[in-house]
């Protein structure tokens, strides 16, 4: 009799153990509670609609063609007032990225260095797309990314531009018109400098 009771108690113990394990699951890095209380690494977006300090326009500002940025309004990663993309003042380099995209992660440090090298000549703006807040913040912290970051969870910018590539980089002239959209993959320092010179007419310090 005692042996039968012991055998019957084994499944019950297993059920209790399983239930406890499920209830005490540790939080994952992508959950909001994993980044609660940590300040954002990114700058705020308040100055995005003002021209960069000391920018005198680009040599190709009057070039023919080039459409305006999409007529969309995006939230800023740090909060505050939403930003109307069409009101963003150029010259600017807008990088659309996601933490789950390996080429995006590879090129982000080069964009941060560009924002430092070209300060006062142009601005670098990030658009985090189809991502979680926790994952985006962790990448920003790990890679030292500090330029302003907009959020586009519904890939509205890519749809408006009819581009699905990741990463995607937009070069915007001082007149607010798109001069080039790059979908060639991860960009390094040399290639970014070349594209800025070619499409925005700006010589960025090495």
C-alpha beads as a LAMMPS data file, in Angstrom:
LAMMPS data file: protein, C-alpha beads

206 atoms
205 bonds

1 atom types
1 bond types

-500.0 500.0 xlo xhi
-500.0 500.0 ylo yhi
-500.0 500.0 zlo zhi

Masses

1 110.0

Atoms # bond

1 1 1 0.000 0.000 0.000
2 1 1 2.766 2.405 0.952
3 1 1 4.635 1.561 -2.272
4 1 1 1.525 2.358 -4.355
5 1 1 1.139 5.741 -2.681
6 1 1 4.796 6.540 -3.346
7 1 1 4.426 5.698 -7.053
8 1 1 1.286 7.838 -7.362
9 1 1 3.012 10.817 -5.754
10 1 1 5.792 10.986 -8.403
11 1 1 3.623 12.485 -11.239
12 1 1 2.216 15.056 -8.800
13 1 1 5.698 16.173 -7.810
14 1 1 6.678 16.525 -11.455
15 1 1 3.617 18.703 -12.154
16 1 1 4.415 20.990 -9.214
17 1 1 8.046 21.340 -10.299
18 1 1 7.061 22.211 -13.895
19 1 1 4.566 24.845 -12.773
20 1 1 7.124 26.547 -10.532
21 1 1 9.678 26.667 -13.348
22 1 1 7.190 28.303 -15.739
23 1 1 6.156 30.925 -13.188
24 1 1 9.727 31.899 -12.269
25 1 1 11.051 32.306 -15.842
26 1 1 13.728 35.006 -15.971
27 1 1 13.011 38.168 -18.032
28 1 1 14.619 38.342 -21.491
29 1 1 16.637 41.348 -22.719
30 1 1 13.905 42.325 -25.222
31 1 1 11.259 42.844 -22.560
32 1 1 10.509 46.416 -21.420
33 1 1 11.256 45.518 -17.791
34 1 1 14.843 44.651 -18.809
35 1 1 15.618 48.299 -19.712
36 1 1 13.431 50.045 -17.140
37 1 1 15.206 52.904 -15.445
38 1 1 18.101 53.078 -17.922
39 1 1 18.521 56.431 -19.723
40 1 1 18.365 56.390 -23.506
41 1 1 21.783 56.557 -25.223
42 1 1 20.301 58.577 -28.089
43 1 1 19.990 62.357 -28.374
44 1 1 16.560 63.946 -28.388
45 1 1 14.958 65.027 -31.649
46 1 1 14.060 68.628 -30.799
47 1 1 16.619 70.180 -33.177
48 1 1 15.915 68.035 -36.234
49 1 1 13.783 70.679 -37.940
50 1 1 16.500 73.356 -37.661
51 1 1 19.422 73.533 -40.097
52 1 1 22.755 72.179 -38.797
53 1 1 24.955 74.912 -37.285
54 1 1 27.257 76.428 -39.884
55 1 1 25.747 74.518 -42.828
56 1 1 25.903 76.584 -45.946
57 1 1 23.997 74.248 -48.195
58 1 1 25.525 71.716 -50.550
59 1 1 27.142 72.136 -53.907
60 1 1 24.512 69.915 -55.502
61 1 1 21.545 71.631 -53.841
62 1 1 20.206 72.884 -57.142
63 1 1 20.657 69.616 -58.970
64 1 1 17.690 68.466 -61.003
65 1 1 15.397 65.768 -59.618
66 1 1 15.059 64.398 -56.132
67 1 1 11.812 64.013 -54.243
68 1 1 11.060 65.259 -50.768
69 1 1 11.153 63.003 -47.747
70 1 1 7.865 61.131 -47.193
71 1 1 5.044 63.083 -45.579
72 1 1 5.119 61.036 -42.387
73 1 1 5.294 61.821 -38.679
74 1 1 7.420 59.593 -36.439
75 1 1 7.923 59.433 -32.691
76 1 1 11.303 60.131 -31.110
77 1 1 12.981 57.321 -29.147
78 1 1 13.497 59.694 -26.203
79 1 1 9.914 60.998 -26.258
80 1 1 8.859 64.585 -26.761
81 1 1 6.999 65.992 -29.760
82 1 1 6.632 63.789 -32.860
83 1 1 8.806 64.719 -35.840
84 1 1 7.410 65.433 -39.308
85 1 1 9.970 63.923 -41.693
86 1 1 9.279 66.506 -44.394
87 1 1 10.258 69.269 -41.961
88 1 1 13.672 67.739 -41.193
89 1 1 16.333 70.167 -42.371
90 1 1 19.239 68.935 -44.456
91 1 1 21.908 68.246 -45.284
92 1 1 21.244 64.955 -43.536
93 1 1 22.027 61.258 -43.697
94 1 1 19.103 59.112 -42.519
95 1 1 19.881 55.496 -41.643
96 1 1 17.025 52.980 -41.319
97 1 1 18.068 49.983 -39.238
98 1 1 17.012 47.210 -36.859
99 1 1 18.887 45.350 -34.144
100 1 1 18.126 41.952 -35.744
101 1 1 19.845 43.002 -39.022
102 1 1 23.579 42.010 -39.001
103 1 1 24.669 44.580 -41.671
104 1 1 22.828 47.281 -39.699
105 1 1 24.770 46.466 -36.550
106 1 1 28.018 46.346 -38.507
107 1 1 27.638 49.849 -39.968
108 1 1 26.159 51.717 -36.972
109 1 1 29.570 52.673 -35.493
110 1 1 30.538 54.243 -38.849
111 1 1 27.392 56.408 -38.734
112 1 1 28.254 57.497 -35.195
113 1 1 31.753 58.471 -36.341
114 1 1 30.256 60.335 -39.314
115 1 1 28.008 62.313 -36.966
116 1 1 31.115 63.349 -35.007
117 1 1 33.308 64.099 -38.034
118 1 1 30.617 66.086 -39.847
119 1 1 29.224 67.988 -36.867
120 1 1 28.043 71.392 -38.032
121 1 1 28.043 70.332 -41.709
122 1 1 25.277 67.746 -41.733
123 1 1 23.266 65.709 -39.282
124 1 1 22.993 61.952 -38.937
125 1 1 19.549 60.624 -38.021
126 1 1 18.554 57.053 -37.209
127 1 1 15.188 55.425 -37.860
128 1 1 14.738 52.236 -35.845
129 1 1 12.264 50.046 -37.742
130 1 1 10.366 46.839 -36.853
131 1 1 12.274 46.429 -33.602
132 1 1 11.741 46.258 -29.847
133 1 1 12.675 49.186 -27.656
134 1 1 14.861 47.043 -25.415
135 1 1 16.867 45.577 -28.297
136 1 1 17.369 48.983 -29.941
137 1 1 18.496 50.554 -26.668
138 1 1 20.951 47.732 -25.978
139 1 1 22.546 48.171 -29.419
140 1 1 22.784 51.924 -28.862
141 1 1 24.486 51.373 -25.515
142 1 1 26.854 48.672 -26.763
143 1 1 27.962 50.600 -29.871
144 1 1 27.993 54.091 -28.364
145 1 1 25.361 55.426 -30.776
146 1 1 24.247 58.889 -29.694
147 1 1 22.680 60.615 -32.710
148 1 1 18.898 61.285 -32.665
149 1 1 16.715 58.221 -33.170
150 1 1 13.202 58.087 -34.625
151 1 1 10.946 55.030 -34.324
152 1 1 9.041 53.439 -37.224
153 1 1 7.498 50.187 -36.015
154 1 1 5.287 49.819 -39.089
155 1 1 8.043 50.299 -41.724
156 1 1 6.085 53.323 -43.030
157 1 1 9.220 55.055 -44.365
158 1 1 10.309 52.053 -46.414
159 1 1 6.832 51.570 -47.816
160 1 1 6.612 55.245 -48.783
161 1 1 9.966 54.960 -50.571
162 1 1 9.029 51.608 -52.143
163 1 1 12.150 50.009 -50.674
164 1 1 12.258 46.883 -48.505
165 1 1 16.006 46.602 -47.982
166 1 1 17.798 46.580 -44.617
167 1 1 19.816 48.625 -43.988
168 1 1 18.629 51.594 -46.014
169 1 1 20.352 54.995 -46.042
170 1 1 18.890 58.245 -47.405
171 1 1 21.051 61.225 -48.372
172 1 1 19.069 64.464 -48.070
173 1 1 20.324 67.791 -49.471
174 1 1 19.949 71.206 -47.840
175 1 1 16.781 71.845 -49.851
176 1 1 15.143 68.805 -48.224
177 1 1 15.211 66.682 -51.364
178 1 1 16.474 63.110 -51.527
179 1 1 19.660 62.887 -53.586
180 1 1 20.404 59.206 -53.125
181 1 1 19.003 56.079 -51.465
182 1 1 21.628 53.444 -50.718
183 1 1 20.728 49.765 -50.337
184 1 1 24.164 48.276 -51.045
185 1 1 24.658 46.783 -47.574
186 1 1 26.860 47.741 -44.645
187 1 1 28.659 51.055 -45.249
188 1 1 32.076 51.816 -43.778
189 1 1 33.754 55.160 -43.048
190 1 1 35.379 55.507 -46.468
191 1 1 32.203 54.676 -48.387
192 1 1 30.089 57.045 -46.274
193 1 1 32.562 59.868 -46.869
194 1 1 32.484 59.133 -50.601
195 1 1 28.673 59.107 -50.770
196 1 1 28.380 62.359 -48.798
197 1 1 30.810 64.043 -51.208
198 1 1 29.164 62.583 -54.295
199 1 1 25.529 63.229 -53.445
200 1 1 25.593 66.134 -50.976
201 1 1 28.704 67.940 -52.185
202 1 1 30.247 68.042 -48.703
203 1 1 33.859 67.242 -47.824
204 1 1 33.810 65.510 -44.445
205 1 1 37.064 65.378 -42.436
206 1 1 38.682 61.954 -42.351

Bonds

1 1 1 2
2 1 2 3
3 1 3 4
4 1 4 5
5 1 5 6
6 1 6 7
7 1 7 8
8 1 8 9
9 1 9 10
10 1 10 11
11 1 11 12
12 1 12 13
13 1 13 14
14 1 14 15
15 1 15 16
16 1 16 17
17 1 17 18
18 1 18 19
19 1 19 20
20 1 20 21
21 1 21 22
22 1 22 23
23 1 23 24
24 1 24 25
25 1 25 26
26 1 26 27
27 1 27 28
28 1 28 29
29 1 29 30
30 1 30 31
31 1 31 32
32 1 32 33
33 1 33 34
34 1 34 35
35 1 35 36
36 1 36 37
37 1 37 38
38 1 38 39
39 1 39 40
40 1 40 41
41 1 41 42
42 1 42 43
43 1 43 44
44 1 44 45
45 1 45 46
46 1 46 47
47 1 47 48
48 1 48 49
49 1 49 50
50 1 50 51
51 1 51 52
52 1 52 53
53 1 53 54
54 1 54 55
55 1 55 56
56 1 56 57
57 1 57 58
58 1 58 59
59 1 59 60
60 1 60 61
61 1 61 62
62 1 62 63
63 1 63 64
64 1 64 65
65 1 65 66
66 1 66 67
67 1 67 68
68 1 68 69
69 1 69 70
70 1 70 71
71 1 71 72
72 1 72 73
73 1 73 74
74 1 74 75
75 1 75 76
76 1 76 77
77 1 77 78
78 1 78 79
79 1 79 80
80 1 80 81
81 1 81 82
82 1 82 83
83 1 83 84
84 1 84 85
85 1 85 86
86 1 86 87
87 1 87 88
88 1 88 89
89 1 89 90
90 1 90 91
91 1 91 92
92 1 92 93
93 1 93 94
94 1 94 95
95 1 95 96
96 1 96 97
97 1 97 98
98 1 98 99
99 1 99 100
100 1 100 101
101 1 101 102
102 1 102 103
103 1 103 104
104 1 104 105
105 1 105 106
106 1 106 107
107 1 107 108
108 1 108 109
109 1 109 110
110 1 110 111
111 1 111 112
112 1 112 113
113 1 113 114
114 1 114 115
115 1 115 116
116 1 116 117
117 1 117 118
118 1 118 119
119 1 119 120
120 1 120 121
121 1 121 122
122 1 122 123
123 1 123 124
124 1 124 125
125 1 125 126
126 1 126 127
127 1 127 128
128 1 128 129
129 1 129 130
130 1 130 131
131 1 131 132
132 1 132 133
133 1 133 134
134 1 134 135
135 1 135 136
136 1 136 137
137 1 137 138
138 1 138 139
139 1 139 140
140 1 140 141
141 1 141 142
142 1 142 143
143 1 143 144
144 1 144 145
145 1 145 146
146 1 146 147
147 1 147 148
148 1 148 149
149 1 149 150
150 1 150 151
151 1 151 152
152 1 152 153
153 1 153 154
154 1 154 155
155 1 155 156
156 1 156 157
157 1 157 158
158 1 158 159
159 1 159 160
160 1 160 161
161 1 161 162
162 1 162 163
163 1 163 164
164 1 164 165
165 1 165 166
166 1 166 167
167 1 167 168
168 1 168 169
169 1 169 170
170 1 170 171
171 1 171 172
172 1 172 173
173 1 173 174
174 1 174 175
175 1 175 176
176 1 176 177
177 1 177 178
178 1 178 179
179 1 179 180
180 1 180 181
181 1 181 182
182 1 182 183
183 1 183 184
184 1 184 185
185 1 185 186
186 1 186 187
187 1 187 188
188 1 188 189
189 1 189 190
190 1 190 191
191 1 191 192
192 1 192 193
193 1 193 194
194 1 194 195
195 1 195 196
196 1 196 197
197 1 197 198
198 1 198 199
199 1 199 200
200 1 200 201
201 1 201 202
202 1 202 203
203 1 203 204
204 1 204 205
205 1 205 206
